[in-house]
Structure formats: C-alpha cells, structure tokens
C-alpha cells in the first residue's frame, strides 16, 4: 500500500493499463515433445510410429532424453538420414548432459539420428514442421446489431470494467 502511495496515480494507472493489455493479448502456445515419450531417445523404439499423428508446429520444441555416455543427437539431411551417415551432421545437438532441447523454429522436415551405430538400430526420426493453423473463424452472426453488441461486450466493455475496478481499488488504497 505504501508503495502505491509513493508512485502516485499516473504511474499506478500506467501499470494497471499495461497489465490489462497483457491479459488481452492472444495467447501463443508451443509444445515441448519428449522424443520417444517415456522410453526417451533409446534403441528399440519405433520413432516413426511415435511421431505419427502428432502435428509439429513452428515454435514447438523437441526434448531428447538419453544415456549421454553412449548416444548423441545429430541433425542431418535426408540422404544421410536414410543411409544413417553421421559423418557430416548439419548440427550436433549433443550437449553432454543427455537432456537436449531442440527448437523447431523453421518450417521444414528435420532429420535426427543417433550416431555410433545406433541409427541402424532405429534411432532416427523425421519431424515435419509446419506453420500453425490460423485461429478458427468465428461463426456467422445473425444480425449486424448482435455482432456489434457481442463485440462491444467482449472486447471493450469487459476489459474497461476490469480496468475501472482495478483503478477504483488502487484509489481506495491511496
């Protein structure tokens, strides 16, 4: 309370307005996938089946969990992926901890293998990354006045009411 008194009304209003704007910004979500789920990045896992049915979007993350003393995580091109060639990786994601995070920040198909012979045992996965789909279109409105009222209530009135309540509360505390 004492801090609010010191910073004054204009600063309090600015902070509350900024907080309100943050609440109104649409939420962007990304997903962190543990490669291989509970089996992790290990031999005898069919990673093609693991990846099937999942949608990987630009901004998602892959989390590789493995035995750091035996395996690694290499990003390779399609040819090296198909032949399990680890001689010239595009990127070595191995950090030495056995807990490697790979950002999927380009729309393309990523190809990962484990070198040291493990690729021949199936430790390889291709991850097609796509752009996130657009948000769903709103349902058609029955009348223009209903749409205007709905828009006014959802995007203007409620945030304004919340802001006014927060400002009122801040004034009462002063």
C-alpha positions as CSV (number, residue, x, y, z in Angstrom):
1,X,0.0,0.0,0.0
2,X,2.8,2.4,0.9
3,X,4.4,1.7,-2.4
4,X,1.3,2.7,-4.3
5,X,1.1,6.0,-2.5
6,X,4.7,6.8,-3.3
7,X,4.4,6.1,-7.1
8,X,1.3,8.2,-7.5
9,X,-1.9,8.0,-9.5
10,X,-0.4,8.3,-13.1
11,X,2.1,5.6,-12.5
12,X,-0.5,3.3,-10.9
13,X,-2.8,3.8,-13.9
14,X,0.0,3.0,-16.3
15,X,0.9,-0.2,-14.6
16,X,-2.7,-1.3,-14.5
17,X,-3.2,-0.4,-18.1
18,X,-0.1,-2.5,-19.1
19,X,-1.3,-5.4,-17.1
20,X,-4.7,-5.2,-18.7
21,X,-3.1,-5.1,-22.2
22,X,-1.1,-8.2,-21.4
23,X,-4.3,-10.0,-20.5
24,X,-6.0,-9.0,-23.7
25,X,-3.1,-10.2,-26.0
26,X,-3.9,-13.5,-27.6
27,X,-2.0,-16.4,-26.1
28,X,0.6,-18.2,-28.2
29,X,1.3,-21.8,-27.2
30,X,4.1,-24.1,-28.1
31,X,4.5,-27.7,-27.2
32,X,7.6,-29.5,-25.8
33,X,7.6,-33.1,-27.1
34,X,9.7,-35.7,-25.2
35,X,11.1,-37.7,-28.1
36,X,10.0,-41.3,-27.6
37,X,7.7,-40.3,-24.7
38,X,8.5,-42.4,-21.6
39,X,11.2,-44.5,-23.5
40,X,13.2,-41.5,-24.5
41,X,15.9,-41.5,-27.2
42,X,16.9,-45.1,-27.0
43,X,17.3,-48.2,-29.1
44,X,14.4,-50.5,-30.0
45,X,11.8,-47.6,-30.2
46,X,10.0,-47.0,-33.5
47,X,10.2,-43.3,-33.8
48,X,8.1,-43.2,-37.0
49,X,5.2,-44.6,-35.0
50,X,5.9,-42.2,-32.1
51,X,5.8,-39.2,-34.5
52,X,2.7,-40.4,-36.4
53,X,-0.4,-38.4,-35.6
54,X,1.4,-35.6,-34.0
55,X,1.4,-32.1,-35.5
56,X,4.7,-30.3,-35.0
57,X,4.4,-26.6,-35.5
58,X,6.9,-23.8,-35.9
59,X,7.8,-22.8,-32.3
60,X,7.5,-26.2,-30.7
61,X,10.4,-28.0,-29.0
62,X,11.9,-31.5,-29.0
63,X,13.4,-32.8,-25.8
64,X,15.8,-35.7,-26.2
65,X,16.5,-37.7,-23.1
66,X,19.2,-40.4,-23.4
67,X,22.3,-42.0,-22.0
68,X,24.9,-39.4,-22.6
69,X,27.8,-41.9,-22.4
70,X,26.5,-43.9,-25.4
71,X,24.3,-41.9,-27.7
72,X,24.0,-38.5,-29.3
73,X,21.6,-36.3,-31.2
74,X,22.6,-35.3,-34.7
75,X,20.6,-33.3,-37.2
76,X,21.3,-34.5,-40.8
77,X,20.0,-34.1,-44.3
78,X,17.5,-36.5,-45.8
79,X,20.2,-38.5,-47.7
80,X,22.3,-39.0,-44.5
81,X,19.1,-39.8,-42.6
82,X,18.2,-42.6,-45.0
83,X,21.7,-44.1,-45.0
84,X,22.4,-43.5,-41.3
85,X,25.5,-41.5,-42.2
86,X,26.7,-39.4,-39.2
87,X,29.9,-38.2,-40.8
88,X,28.7,-34.7,-41.7
89,X,25.8,-33.6,-39.5
90,X,24.1,-30.2,-40.1
91,X,24.0,-29.7,-36.3
92,X,25.2,-31.7,-33.3
93,X,22.6,-31.1,-30.6
94,X,24.5,-33.2,-28.1
95,X,25.4,-31.1,-25.1
96,X,26.8,-33.9,-23.0
97,X,24.1,-33.9,-20.4
98,X,21.8,-36.3,-22.1
99,X,19.0,-33.8,-21.9
100,X,19.0,-31.9,-25.2
101,X,16.3,-29.4,-26.3
102,X,15.9,-28.6,-30.0
103,X,13.8,-25.6,-31.1
104,X,11.7,-26.3,-34.1
105,X,11.9,-22.7,-35.5
106,X,11.9,-23.3,-39.2
107,X,9.1,-24.8,-41.4
108,X,10.8,-27.8,-42.9
109,X,11.4,-31.5,-42.2
110,X,14.0,-32.0,-39.5
111,X,16.0,-35.3,-39.7
112,X,17.6,-36.6,-36.5
113,X,19.8,-39.7,-36.0
114,X,22.0,-41.1,-33.3
115,X,25.5,-41.9,-34.5
116,X,27.8,-44.5,-33.1
117,X,25.8,-47.2,-34.9
118,X,22.6,-46.6,-33.0
119,X,20.8,-45.2,-36.1
120,X,21.0,-48.7,-37.7
121,X,19.0,-50.0,-34.7
122,X,16.2,-47.4,-35.4
123,X,17.4,-44.4,-33.5
124,X,16.3,-41.9,-36.2
125,X,13.3,-39.7,-36.7
126,X,12.0,-37.3,-39.3
127,X,9.9,-34.4,-37.9
128,X,7.8,-32.4,-40.4
129,X,7.3,-28.9,-39.0
130,X,4.5,-26.7,-40.4
131,X,3.2,-23.3,-39.6
132,X,0.4,-23.3,-37.0
133,X,-3.1,-23.2,-38.5
134,X,-4.9,-19.9,-38.4
135,X,-7.3,-19.4,-35.5
136,X,-10.8,-20.7,-36.2
137,X,-13.1,-18.3,-38.0
138,X,-15.9,-17.0,-35.9
139,X,-19.4,-18.3,-36.5
140,X,-21.5,-16.1,-38.8
141,X,-23.6,-13.5,-37.0
142,X,-27.3,-13.5,-37.3
143,X,-27.6,-9.7,-37.5
144,X,-25.2,-6.8,-37.5
145,X,-26.5,-5.4,-34.3
146,X,-26.0,-8.7,-32.4
147,X,-22.4,-8.8,-33.7
148,X,-21.8,-5.2,-32.7
149,X,-23.2,-5.8,-29.2
150,X,-21.2,-9.1,-28.8
151,X,-18.0,-7.3,-30.0
152,X,-18.6,-4.3,-27.7
153,X,-19.3,-6.5,-24.7
154,X,-16.4,-8.9,-25.2
155,X,-13.6,-6.6,-26.4
156,X,-14.5,-3.2,-25.0
157,X,-16.9,-3.3,-22.1
158,X,-15.5,-6.2,-20.0
159,X,-11.8,-5.0,-20.2
160,X,-12.9,-1.5,-19.5
161,X,-15.0,-2.7,-16.5
162,X,-12.0,-4.6,-15.2
163,X,-9.7,-1.7,-15.6
164,X,-12.1,0.7,-13.9
165,X,-12.4,-1.8,-11.0
166,X,-8.6,-2.0,-10.7
167,X,-8.2,1.7,-10.8
168,X,-11.0,2.1,-8.2
169,X,-9.3,-0.4,-6.0
170,X,-6.0,1.4,-6.4
171,X,-7.6,4.8,-5.5
172,X,-9.2,3.3,-2.4
173,X,-5.8,2.1,-1.3
174,X,-4.3,5.5,-1.6
